[in-house]
Amino acid sequence: MDRIEAMSIFVAVVETGSFSGASRKLDLSLATVSRKVADLEDHLKTRLLTRSTRKIAVTEAGQNFLVASRQILEQIEEAERAAAGEFSAPRGDLTLTAPVCFGRLHVGPVIHDFLATFPEINIKLILSDRNLHLIDDHVDLAIRIGALPDSAMMATRLGGVRHILCGSPAYFADRGEPNTPADLEGHACITFDALDSAKSWCFHSDGKVLEQPVQSRYVVDGAWAAIDAAAAHLGVVRVLSYQADAAIQSGAVKEILADYAPDPLPVNFVYAGQGLIPFKTRCFIEYAAPRIRKSLADAK
């Protein structure tokens, strides 16, 4: 059995979502694709895919083998280019994902410069406040904000962001500016599901966590709408520091209760692998990480 060929076919089946899709992509017969994957499973003595009449699913063993197969195939391609004298620049397709607001402010501008610097790399950027699954959604690299779960994923630290409270100067002139979390009682609050509940907000004081009930008069589905509402004098909003930076700089809103803010949330690049990552991914991390770190530091 040609294991490299079998790996390529297995990866194509997963990426296209079907044996027929891999057959068309690789210009092989459906029977050949099916047999090669079956031979690979026999060789490994484990099931990589579960098959049904409507779709295929990758098993846990298949997910681990998929990560390893992609790394091996990428390294083979790089070695072939190097041997042929074509290793002057990285190339290939790279898929990234980031939270919507963070991606627009901190990732998009870096990608624009990166594409101009590395013309042989194509990038797909997925902006979503839902954490995509790197394997299932075919994502090479993700921005994650918050504590990372224990997993086989690798991470590169980019910095941190703070929870902050803010509202418009006109709102505070009318309703009074809270000096402690307890002073939020009776204030109109603007909340959104992507960050925290509409019932209470957490603060830190003297090493203790304080949970303050809030009156949520307006619930929205994202940071942009929440900050716009605060700027329109509708109440107090709790967001991440980078989300409100522009509004604070313009004077549309002001930060309050900074002394009660929780510890910053970590921001990381997350990617699959155990230290052996594709050259195109490594190249982007090395290019983007220092620029995003500076961007985050400048926004504080």
N, C-alpha and C positions, 0 to 999 in steps of 0.2 A: 504494500500500500504506500502510495506517495503521501506522506503525512502533511507536507506543505500544501499540496493540492487539496487535500481533505479539509485542512484548516480554512483555506480560502473559500471553499464551498460552504462550510458550516457558517462562517462569518456572513457570507452573502445571503444565506437562508434567513439568518436572524435580522439582518439589516433590511431586507426586502419584505420580511414578514411571512414568507411562504416559499415552498419548494419551487412552485411555478415561477415566482418572481426571480429566484436565484437562477433558474433555468434560462430565463430570458436575459438576465444581466450578464451571465457568463457564456451564453450561446452554447449551452449543453442541453442534452435531452433531459426531460423530467426524470426518466428512469435512472440515468447516470447520477443525477444530483441525489436522488433518494438512496441509491445504492452506496454512494461514497459516504454519506452521513451515517448510514447503517454500519458500514465497515469501520468507520471511525469509532462509533459507539462500541462495537464488538472489540476493537483493539484496546479501548480504554476500560472496557468492562463496566460501563456506567451509562445511564441514559442522559443525554444532553438536551433533548427536546421532548416535550409531550405533544402528541399530535391529536387533533380532532378533525371533524369534517369541516369546521369553519375557520380554525386558526391553529397556530402553533404557539407554544409557550416554552421559555427557556427554564430548565431546572436549575437548582442551586449549583450543582456541579457544572452545568452548562454555562452559567454566568461566570464562574471562576475561569473556566476554560476559554470563554469568549475574550475576557480581558487579556489572558496570556497569549491567545492566538493573534489578537490585534497587535500586541507588542512585538511578537516574533515576526509577523508579516511586515510591520513597519521597519523593523531593524534590517530585514532582508532587503527591502527596497532601498533603504539608505546605503547599505553596503554595496549594492549593485551600482547605485549612482556614484558612490565614492570611487569604486573600481573603474568606472567609465569616465572619471574625471568630471562629473557633473555635480560635485558636492559644494558648489560655490555658494548656494543659498538654500534654505529650507523650502519645501513646497508641499502642497496637498491641501485638503479641506479640513477646516477646524470648526467645531461647533462649540459655542460658549453659551452659558446662561447666567443671568444676574437678575436681582430684584429690579422692578421697573424703574423706580426713581434713582436708585444707585447706578443702574446701568446707563441711564441717560446722562447723569452728571459726571460719573467717574470712569466708566468703562468705554462708552462710545467715543469720546475724544481720543482716548489712547488707541483704540482700534483704527480710527481714521489715519493717525500717524503711522501705525504699524503697517497698514496695507500699502501706504506709499513707500515704506522702507523695504518691504518684502513682497514684491509683485507676484511671486509664484505661490503665495498662500491665499486661499479663499476662506472667508470667515462667514459663518452663520451665527448671528447673535439672537438669542431668544430671551426677551424680557418678560419675566413672569414672577409674581410674588408667591407662586407655588413652587416648592422645591422639586425640580424634576429629578427623576432617577437617572443617574449617569449611564447605566448599562441599558435599561429598558428604553430610554429615550434617545440613545445614541449621542450622548453629550460627552465631549472630550474634557471640558473644564467648566467649573461652576464657581460663582461667588456665593459664599454662605455667610450670613450675618447671625451671630449667636454661637452658643456653645455647640461643639461638634459631638455627635454620638460616637461611641467606639465602633470602628468599622475597619475594613481593609483599605479604605480610601486614604490617600496621601493629602497633606495640606501644607500650604505656604502662607504664613501670617502676613497680612497686609496692613493691619492697624486696628483701630477700634472706633466705635461710634457711641454716642451717649443718648440716653433718653432725656428729653427736655420738655418743659412745659412752657407754653407761650400764648399770648393773646395780644390784641391790639391795644395801643396806648389809650385810644378813645374808650374801649370797653373798661379798662382798669380805672380810667378817670371817672366813669359813671358808676361802677360797681365796687371800686376799691381793689387794691392789689393784695393778694394773699401773701402772708409772711411765713406761714407754716402750712403743711398739708391739711391740717384740720380746718384752716380758713377756707378751704375749697367748698366746704359745706354751704349750700345755698347758691353757689356759682353755677352758671350754665356751662356744661362741658360738651365738647365735640369728640366723638370717638369713632374708631373704625376697626373692623374685625381683623384686619391684617396684623395689627400690633398687640392689642390687648382687649380685655372685656369691656363692655359698656357699663359695668357695675362698680368697679373699683380700680384704683391705680396704686402701684407699689412705690414706696420711697425708702431711703436708708437714713438712719439717724443714730449716731453713737454706736455703730456696729449692729444695730437692730433693723429689721425689716418692718416697715409700717405699711399697712394696707388701708387706704383711705377710700371709703365709698364716695362715688361721684354721681351727680345728676346729669345723665346723658340726655340732652335735649335734641341732639342732632347726631345721627349715625350715618356714616358714609362708607364707601368701599375702598378708599385709598387715601394716601397722604396728601396728594395734590388738592383734592376736594376739601380735606380737613383744614389745611393751611389757608386755602382761599376763604373758607367760612370764618376762621379766626380773624383774618385780615378784614373781613366784612363786619367785625364787631359782634359776632354771634356768641362768643364765649371763649373758654380756655381749651387748648388742644395739647395732647401729649404725642410727640412724634420723635423720630430720630434726628440727631443734630444736623446731619447733612441735608435732610429733607427740608428743614426750615431755614437753612443758612441764607439763601437769597432773600427771603422775606425779612429776616432779621437785619441783614445788611441794608436793605432798602428802607427800614424803619416801619414797615407795614405791621410787624409784630415785634414784641420784646420777650426775652426769656425771663422766667420767674422761678423761684425755689431751686436755684442751681445747687445750693448747699445740701439739698436733700436728694440729689440725683443718685440712682444706683450706679454700681460700677459699670464702666463701658463694656459694650458687647464686642467680642472679637470679630474681625472680618478676615476671611481666609479664601484663597484659591483652594478648591478641592478637586482632586482628579484620581482616577483609578490607577492602581499599580503598586509595586513595591520598590520604587526607586528607579525602575527602568521605564521611562516614559518616552513617547515618540519625540523625535527631534523637533517637529513643528510645534508641539505643545511646550516642550522645554524652552524653545526659542521665544514663544509668546510670554511665558511666565517671566523669563529673565528680562524681557523688554518692558512688560507691563507693570510688574510688581513695584519697582522703585518709583514709577510715575504715579501709580495709584496711592502708594504710601505718602508721597509728597502732596498729592491732591487732598487726601484725608487730613493731613497735618495742617495744610493751609486753610481748611474749612473749619477748624476748631476755633 
